[in-house]
Amino acid sequence: MSSQTFTIRAISSLKEISAAQWDACANPMRDSISQEADSNSSEERYNPFISHAFLLALETSGAAIARTGWAPAHILVENAEGQVLAACPAYLKSHSMGEYVFDHAWADAWERAGGQYYPKLQSCVPFTPATGRRLLIGNDIDPQIAQAALIQGLRAIRDQADASSIHVTFLPKSESDAFAQAGFMERTGKQFHFINRGYRDFEGFLEQLASRKRKMIRRERKEALGPGIEIEALTGSDLTEAHWDAFYEFYIDTGSRKWGSPYLTRPFFSQISASMADRILLVMAKREGRYIAGAINFIGDDALYGRNWGCIEQHPFLHFEVCYYQAIDFALKRGLKRVEAGAQGEHKLARGYEPVTTYSVHDIANPSFAKAVAGFLKQERAQVEAEIEIYAEHVPFKKS
C-alpha cells in the first residue's frame, strides 16, 4: 500500500461525495478499533457525528455553511481510480462560536497585535463537543501514510486560504499524539462521562455509590416525576414530526434564555430523523398530555452521546432525570460502555459521572504567536491535570 499514488483535495460540501465513500472512512468495519477500545476509550466502532448523514444534515439544513461562518473545506485522499482512501471534516471559519474549545482570547490578542485571526481552519463536528476521530481512514491505505496526507492537506488549505491557524478539536488521544509528532500543540480540557463498569442495571449502579449519594439520586428521580410527569424514550420509527416540533420549541427556548443564538435549524431535526432515526434517542417529558421538556441523544456502538436539552416548564430535578438518569438507564440496557453528556457540568460528578480528559491540537502559522500560545498551553495542561485529580477524589462511589 505504501507504493500507491494518491491525490489530496478539498470539497466544499458533503454533497460532492457519496455516503458510502465517506462512511467507509468515517466508520469502517475494522476489527482493530473494537479490539483496542475499552471502557475509557473514545475510539469506538461507530460514531454517529462523523457519519455522512449527520454532517450532511448540518450543511443542507443551513446550520454549518459559509453564511453562518462555517464554510466546508473537507479534505479527501484519493487513489488514481478516484476511490476515497481517507477524509477529514474541516471548515474555514470567520468566528470562534459553536466549538466548545475557546480561543477568543487568542483571536483578541493577535488582532490587537495587528494580525488577522480569521479565517481559521477548524476540523471538528460543528456544535458538538463529543470526542471522535478526525482523521478518517479507510481500510485500503496505510494509516500512517493517510495521517500524514491529511495533515498535509490541512496545512495546504490553511496556506491557500491565508488562514492564521489550524484547530482540531475533541479528537482521541491517539490522534492528538499523531498531530503532536507533526508539530501541532496539544491542548487539554475536561468533561464528565458515565463509565459502565459492568453494572447489571440502574440499581446495580446505585449499589456502588456511597449511601448518601444513592439516597440523593433516588430522591431526585422520585421528585422529578412527582407533579404527574411521564417520561417517553423514543427512537427509530417512534419519532414523529410532532415530537420534533415540540423538541425544537424547547431547544429555541433554552437558547434564548442563555442569551445565545441557537445553532441548529428546525429542518436539521427532520433530516436526521429521516436518515439516522435508529441512532437517535429522544427523551421527552410530558405533563397533562403536553410535552414540557426533552433531550436528544445519539447512539454509537459503544457510547450514548447527550447533546441538547430544553424545557418550557421548570420542575425540580427534571433536567437531571431527562438528561442524565434516563441516559444511564438506556446505556446500561443497551450494554453501552459510557455516556458522554456534553461539555462542562461539575454537577454531573455527584450523579455518577467521572472526570475525563479531552484533547485538541493547534497549529499557528506565525512563529512568535505560536510560541506565546505554547507557553499558555503548558500552564493550562498542568491546571487541567490538577483539576481532574481533585475531581477524581470526589466521585460518589464507595471508598472501597
C-alpha positions in Angstrom: 0.0 0.0 0.0 2.9 2.4 0.7 3.8 2.5 -3.0 0.3 3.6 -4.2 -0.1 7.1 -5.5 -2.9 9.4 -4.4 -4.1 13.0 -4.5 -5.3 15.3 -1.8 -8.1 17.7 -2.4 -10.8 19.7 -0.6 -14.5 19.7 -1.3 -16.9 22.5 -0.4 -19.8 20.2 0.5 -20.6 16.6 1.6 -22.8 16.5 -1.4 -19.7 16.0 -3.5 -19.0 12.6 -2.0 -21.3 9.6 -1.6 -22.4 8.4 1.8 -20.8 5.0 1.0 -17.4 6.5 0.2 -17.3 8.9 3.2 -18.6 6.3 5.7 -16.1 3.7 4.5 -13.5 6.1 6.0 -15.6 7.5 8.9 -16.9 4.3 10.3 -15.1 1.4 8.6 -15.6 -2.2 9.7 -12.2 -2.6 11.3 -11.6 -5.2 14.0 -8.6 -3.4 15.4 -10.8 -0.5 16.5 -13.2 -2.7 18.6 -10.3 -4.7 20.0 -8.4 -1.6 21.1 -11.4 0.1 22.6 -12.0 -0.2 26.3 -14.4 1.4 28.7 -12.4 4.7 28.8 -11.7 4.9 25.1 -13.4 7.2 22.7 -12.3 5.3 19.6 -15.4 3.3 19.1 -16.6 1.3 16.1 -19.4 3.6 15.0 -19.5 7.3 15.9 -22.8 9.0 14.7 -21.3 12.5 14.5 -18.7 11.8 11.9 -21.2 9.9 9.7 -22.1 11.4 6.3 -25.8 11.6 7.3 -25.1 13.8 10.3 -22.5 16.1 8.7 -24.6 16.5 5.5 -27.7 17.4 7.6 -25.7 20.2 9.2 -25.0 21.6 5.8 -28.2 21.1 4.0 -30.3 22.4 6.9 -28.3 25.7 6.8 -26.6 25.2 10.2 -23.0 24.7 9.1 -22.5 26.7 5.9 -20.4 29.7 4.7 -23.2 32.1 5.6 -23.2 31.1 9.2 -19.4 31.2 9.4 -18.8 27.5 8.7 -17.5 27.2 5.1 -17.0 23.4 4.5 -13.5 22.5 3.3 -13.5 18.7 3.8 -10.2 17.0 2.9 -10.1 13.8 0.8 -7.3 11.5 0.0 -8.0 9.6 -3.3 -6.2 7.0 -5.3 -5.7 7.1 -9.1 -9.1 5.5 -9.6 -10.9 8.1 -7.6 -11.5 5.9 -4.6 -11.6 7.9 -1.4 -9.0 6.4 1.0 -9.2 8.9 3.8 -11.0 12.0 4.8 -11.1 14.8 7.3 -14.1 17.1 8.2 -12.9 20.7 8.1 -14.3 24.2 7.9 -13.0 27.7 7.2 -14.4 29.8 10.0 -14.9 33.5 10.4 -15.6 33.3 14.1 -15.0 31.0 17.1 -18.5 30.2 18.1 -20.0 26.7 18.3 -16.7 25.0 19.1 -16.6 24.5 22.9 -12.8 24.8 22.9 -12.4 28.5 23.4 -9.8 30.6 21.6 -11.5 34.0 21.8 -8.6 35.4 23.9 -6.1 34.2 21.2 -8.0 36.0 18.5 -8.3 39.2 20.5 -4.5 39.1 21.4 -3.5 38.5 17.8 -5.7 41.2 16.3 -4.6 43.7 19.0 -1.1 43.0 17.8 -2.0 43.9 14.3 -2.7 40.4 13.0 -5.8 38.8 11.4 -7.0 35.7 13.2 -9.9 34.9 10.8 -10.3 32.9 8.7 -9.0 30.0 10.7 -9.3 26.3 9.7 -11.3 24.1 12.1 -11.5 20.3 12.0 -14.4 19.2 14.2 -18.1 18.3 14.2 -19.9 21.7 14.4 -21.7 22.4 17.6 -20.8 19.0 19.0 -18.3 18.7 21.9 -18.0 14.9 21.6 -14.7 13.1 21.2 -14.3 11.3 17.9 -11.8 10.6 15.1 -11.0 13.5 12.8 -8.5 11.6 10.7 -11.0 9.2 9.0 -9.0 6.4 7.4 -10.4 3.5 5.4 -9.1 0.0 5.1 -7.2 0.4 1.8 -4.4 2.7 2.9 -1.6 2.5 5.4 -2.8 4.5 8.4 0.4 6.4 8.9 0.5 7.4 5.3 -3.1 8.5 5.5 -2.5 10.6 8.6 0.5 12.3 7.1 -1.5 13.1 3.9 -4.5 14.5 5.8 -2.3 16.7 8.0 -0.5 17.9 4.8 -3.9 18.7 3.3 -4.9 20.7 6.4 -1.8 22.8 6.1 -2.2 23.3 2.4 -5.8 24.6 2.9 -4.6 26.9 5.6 -1.9 28.3 3.3 -4.3 28.7 0.3 -6.9 30.5 2.4 -4.3 32.6 4.2 -5.7 31.4 7.5 -4.0 32.1 10.7 -4.2 28.7 12.2 -5.5 25.1 12.3 -7.6 23.8 15.2 -8.6 20.1 15.5 -10.9 19.7 18.5 -12.3 16.8 20.5 -10.1 14.1 19.0 -8.9 10.9 20.7 -5.5 10.8 22.4 -4.0 8.6 19.7 -4.8 11.2 17.0 -3.6 14.0 19.3 -0.2 12.2 19.6 0.0 11.9 15.8 -0.6 15.6 15.3 1.9 16.4 18.0 4.5 14.4 16.1 3.7 16.7 13.1 4.4 19.8 15.2 0.9 20.7 16.5 0.5 22.0 20.0 -1.7 19.9 22.4 -4.4 21.4 24.5 -6.4 19.5 27.2 -9.8 20.1 28.7 -12.2 18.1 30.9 -15.6 16.6 30.7 -17.7 14.3 32.9 -18.7 10.9 31.5 -20.6 8.0 32.9 -18.5 4.8 32.7 -20.3 1.5 32.6 -18.2 -0.8 34.9 -20.3 -3.8 34.3 -23.4 -2.7 36.2 -26.3 -5.1 35.7 -28.9 -2.2 35.6 -29.5 1.2 37.2 -30.0 -0.3 40.7 -26.7 -2.2 40.2 -25.1 1.2 39.5 -26.7 2.7 42.6 -25.4 -0.1 44.8 -21.8 1.0 44.1 -22.5 4.6 45.3 -21.9 5.9 48.8 -25.2 5.7 50.8 -25.7 9.4 50.9 -25.4 9.8 47.1 -27.5 6.8 46.4 -30.3 8.2 48.5 -29.9 11.6 46.8 -30.4 10.1 43.3 -33.4 8.1 44.4 -35.0 11.2 45.9 -34.2 13.3 42.8 -35.7 10.7 40.4 -38.9 10.4 42.5 -39.3 14.2 42.9 -38.7 14.8 39.2 -41.8 12.8 38.3 -43.8 13.9 41.2 -46.1 16.5 39.5 -47.7 13.9 37.2 -44.8 13.9 34.8 -44.3 11.0 32.5 -41.2 10.1 30.5 -41.1 8.8 27.0 -37.9 7.4 25.4 -38.3 7.4 21.7 -36.1 6.0 18.9 -36.4 4.8 15.3 -39.8 4.7 13.8 -41.4 6.1 17.0 -40.0 9.5 16.2 -42.5 11.8 14.5 -42.6 15.4 13.3 -44.8 16.3 16.2 -42.0 15.2 18.5 -39.5 17.4 16.7 -41.9 20.3 16.7 -42.1 20.1 20.5 -38.4 19.5 21.0 -37.4 22.4 18.7 -39.6 24.7 20.8 -37.6 23.5 23.9 -34.3 24.0 22.1 -35.1 27.5 21.0 -36.4 28.5 24.5 -33.2 27.3 26.1 -31.0 29.2 23.6 -33.0 32.4 24.1 -32.8 32.2 27.9 -29.0 31.7 27.7 -28.6 34.9 25.7 -27.4 32.9 22.7 -28.4 32.2 19.2 -29.5 28.6 18.6 -27.2 26.9 16.0 -29.5 24.2 14.7 -32.4 24.8 12.5 -35.8 23.0 12.5 -35.1 21.2 9.2 -32.0 19.7 10.7 -34.0 17.5 13.1 -36.3 16.3 10.3 -33.3 15.4 8.2 -31.5 13.4 10.8 -34.8 11.7 11.8 -35.2 10.6 8.2 -31.6 9.4 7.7 -30.5 8.1 11.1 -33.5 7.6 13.3 -32.2 4.3 14.7 -29.1 6.3 16.0 -31.3 8.8 17.9 -32.7 8.6 21.4 -35.2 11.4 22.2 -36.2 11.5 25.8 -39.4 13.6 26.3 -41.2 14.6 29.5 -45.0 15.0 29.4 -47.4 16.6 31.9 -51.2 16.5 31.5 -50.9 15.3 27.9 -48.4 18.1 26.9 -44.7 17.8 26.2 -42.8 20.1 28.5 -39.1 19.1 28.2 -36.8 16.9 26.2 -33.2 15.9 25.5 -31.7 14.5 22.3 -29.1 11.8 22.4 -27.2 10.0 19.7 -26.4 6.3 19.9 -23.0 4.9 19.0 -21.8 1.3 19.1 -20.1 1.9 22.4 -21.4 5.2 23.8 -24.5 7.3 24.2 -24.0 11.0 23.5 -26.2 13.5 25.2 -26.5 16.7 23.1 -29.3 19.2 23.5 -31.8 19.8 26.2 -34.7 22.2 26.6 -37.9 22.8 28.5 -40.9 25.1 28.7 -41.7 24.4 32.3 -39.4 24.3 35.3 -39.6 21.4 37.7 -37.0 20.4 40.3 -34.6 17.7 39.2 -36.3 17.2 35.8 -33.2 18.2 33.9 -31.2 15.5 35.8 -33.8 12.9 35.1 -34.2 13.6 31.4 -30.6 14.2 30.6 -28.5 12.1 33.0 -30.5 9.3 34.7 -32.5 8.3 31.6 -29.2 8.2 29.6 -27.6 6.0 32.2 -30.6 3.7 32.2 -30.7 3.4 28.4 -26.9 2.8 28.2 -27.0 0.0 30.7 -29.9 -1.7 29.0 -28.1 -1.5 25.6 -24.7 -2.6 27.1 -23.0 0.7 26.1 -19.7 1.4 27.7 -20.2 5.1 28.5 -22.4 8.1 28.4 -21.0 11.4 27.3 -23.3 14.2 28.5 -21.7 17.2 26.8 -19.4 19.9 27.9 -18.9 21.3 31.4 -21.1 20.5 34.3 -19.4 19.7 37.6 -22.9 18.8 39.0 -22.6 15.6 37.0 -20.0 14.4 39.3 -22.4 13.8 42.2 -24.6 11.8 39.8 -22.1 9.2 38.9 -20.3 10.9 36.0 -16.5 10.8 36.2 -13.9 13.4 35.1 -12.1 12.6 31.9 -9.5 14.4 29.8 -10.4 15.8 26.3 -7.9 16.8 23.7 -7.4 19.3 20.9 -4.4 20.3 18.8 -3.5 23.6 17.3 -1.1 24.8 14.6 -0.4 28.6 14.3 1.3 29.9 11.3 3.1 32.8 12.9 6.1 31.5 14.9 6.1 34.3 17.5 2.4 33.9 18.1 2.7 30.1 18.2 5.5 30.4 20.9 3.3 32.6 23.1 0.3 30.2 22.8 2.6 27.2 23.5 3.6 28.8 26.8 0.0 29.3 27.8 -1.0 25.8 26.9 1.8 24.3 29.0 0.4 26.1 32.1 -3.2 25.2 31.1 -2.4 21.5 30.7 -1.0 21.4 34.2 -4.0 23.1 35.6 -6.4 20.7 33.9 -4.5 17.7 35.1 -4.6 19.1 38.7 -8.4 19.7 38.5 -9.1 16.2 37.2 -7.1 14.7 40.0 -9.2 16.8 42.5 -12.5 15.8 40.9 -11.4 12.1 40.9 -11.1 12.3 44.7 -14.8 13.3 44.9 -16.5 10.7 42.8 -19.6 9.4 44.6 -18.6 5.8 44.7 -18.0 3.7 47.8 -14.4 4.2 49.0 -13.7 0.5 49.0 
